[in-house]
Amino acid sequence: MTKCQKCQKNNVYVQFDEEKLCLDCYNGRMEKQVGVAATSYPEGIMIRDGEGKVHQFLLRKRIDPLGIFMEAIEMVESGYEFKIQGDLYGDQGELLLELIAKAERGMAENYVVRKCFRMAKAIILFETAG
């Protein structure tokens, strides 16, 4: 993967004008433009799904003139993703808690059930109440 053109350390996250930047360098540039710094937050979290299986998520926070965008991305191919947007001048800690709560709610529900009927496998889709 391509390295950030500014710090040469992290992988590129976004292209800003002609410059390819990592998330840290992008947030640093946005801090200078909008006057809001990204507060520290954990790099990842682990959430247990409705069946008790643990899923590991990478957390990202992006400062933008339109607000603060946070996402939790499961660290497996084609995994779960949860996103949330908050006010630029809002409480970033509260926004993180909202993202975690959203991910926990999403992980608690089962959308696909696998059953075996007379030696044949079937996948049953159903809607959950709530």
C-alpha positions as CSV (number, residue, x, y, z in Angstrom):
1,M,0.0,0.0,0.0
2,T,1.1,3.6,-0.7
3,K,2.6,5.6,2.2
4,C,1.5,9.1,3.2
5,Q,3.3,11.8,1.2
6,K,3.6,14.0,4.4
7,C,4.8,11.7,7.1
8,Q,6.0,8.7,5.0
9,K,4.9,6.4,7.9
10,N,1.3,5.4,7.6
11,N,-0.8,4.1,4.7
12,V,-2.7,6.6,2.6
13,Y,-6.3,7.2,3.8
14,V,-7.5,10.1,1.7
15,Q,-6.4,12.2,-1.3
16,F,-6.5,15.9,-0.3
17,D,-6.1,18.1,-3.4
18,E,-3.0,16.5,-5.1
19,E,-1.6,15.2,-1.8
20,K,-2.2,11.6,-0.6
21,L,-2.4,11.6,3.2
22,C,-2.8,9.2,6.1
23,L,-5.7,9.8,8.5
24,D,-3.4,11.4,11.2
25,C,-1.9,13.9,8.7
26,Y,-5.4,14.6,7.2
27,N,-6.9,15.3,10.6
28,G,-3.9,17.6,11.4
29,R,-4.5,19.6,8.3
30,M,-8.3,19.8,9.1
31,E,-7.4,20.9,12.7
32,K,-5.6,23.9,11.2
33,Q,-8.5,24.7,8.9
34,V,-11.5,24.3,11.2
35,G,-9.9,24.8,14.6
36,V,-11.0,21.4,16.0
37,A,-8.6,18.7,17.0
38,A,-9.4,15.0,17.0
39,T,-9.3,13.9,20.7
40,S,-7.6,10.6,21.5
41,Y,-9.6,7.4,21.2
42,P,-8.8,3.7,21.3
43,E,-7.5,2.2,18.0
44,G,-9.9,-0.7,18.3
45,I,-12.7,-2.4,20.2
46,M,-14.0,-6.0,20.6
47,I,-17.8,-6.6,20.5
48,R,-19.6,-9.9,21.2
49,D,-22.4,-10.8,18.7
50,G,-25.8,-12.3,19.5
51,E,-24.3,-15.8,19.4
52,G,-21.4,-14.9,21.8
53,K,-18.7,-14.7,19.1
54,V,-16.1,-11.9,19.6
55,H,-15.5,-9.5,16.7
56,Q,-12.6,-7.1,16.6
57,F,-13.1,-3.6,15.1
58,L,-10.7,-0.9,14.0
59,L,-11.9,2.6,15.0
60,R,-11.3,5.7,12.8
61,K,-12.2,9.3,13.4
62,R,-12.1,11.9,10.6
63,I,-12.4,15.7,11.1
64,D,-14.2,17.4,8.3
65,P,-15.7,20.9,7.8
66,L,-19.1,19.1,7.7
67,G,-18.6,17.4,11.1
68,I,-16.8,14.5,12.8
69,F,-17.1,11.1,11.1
70,M,-16.4,8.0,13.0
71,E,-16.4,4.4,11.9
72,A,-15.9,0.9,13.3
73,I,-14.7,-1.6,10.7
74,E,-14.4,-5.3,11.5
75,M,-10.9,-6.5,10.9
76,V,-11.9,-9.3,8.5
77,E,-12.6,-9.3,4.8
78,S,-16.3,-8.3,4.1
79,G,-16.9,-7.7,7.8
80,Y,-19.3,-5.5,9.6
81,E,-19.0,-1.7,9.3
82,F,-20.8,0.9,11.5
83,K,-20.6,4.7,10.9
84,I,-21.8,7.8,12.6
85,Q,-21.6,11.5,12.1
86,G,-21.5,14.2,14.7
87,D,-21.4,17.9,15.1
88,L,-18.0,19.4,14.5
89,Y,-18.0,21.2,17.9
90,G,-19.8,18.3,19.7
91,D,-18.5,16.0,22.4
92,Q,-16.2,13.5,20.6
93,G,-16.2,11.2,23.6
94,E,-20.0,11.0,23.5
95,L,-19.9,10.4,19.7
96,L,-17.5,7.4,20.3
97,L,-20.0,6.0,22.9
98,E,-22.8,6.4,20.3
99,L,-20.8,4.5,17.7
100,I,-20.0,1.7,20.1
101,A,-23.7,1.5,21.1
102,K,-24.7,1.4,17.5
103,A,-22.3,-1.4,16.8
104,E,-23.4,-3.4,19.8
105,R,-27.0,-3.1,18.8
106,G,-26.2,-4.2,15.3
107,M,-24.1,-7.2,16.5
108,A,-26.8,-8.4,18.9
109,E,-29.2,-9.2,16.1
110,N,-29.2,-12.3,14.0
111,Y,-30.0,-11.9,10.3
112,V,-29.1,-15.3,8.9
113,V,-29.7,-18.7,10.5
114,R,-28.2,-21.9,9.2
115,K,-30.1,-25.1,9.7
116,C,-29.8,-28.7,8.5
117,F,-32.8,-30.6,7.3
118,R,-32.5,-34.3,6.4
119,M,-28.9,-34.0,5.3
120,A,-29.5,-30.8,3.3
121,K,-28.3,-27.4,4.4
122,A,-30.6,-24.5,4.2
123,I,-30.1,-20.8,4.9
124,I,-33.2,-19.1,6.4
125,L,-33.4,-15.3,6.3
126,F,-35.7,-13.6,8.8
127,E,-36.4,-10.2,10.2
128,T,-35.8,-9.6,13.8
129,A,-38.3,-7.8,16.0
130,G,-37.3,-4.5,17.4
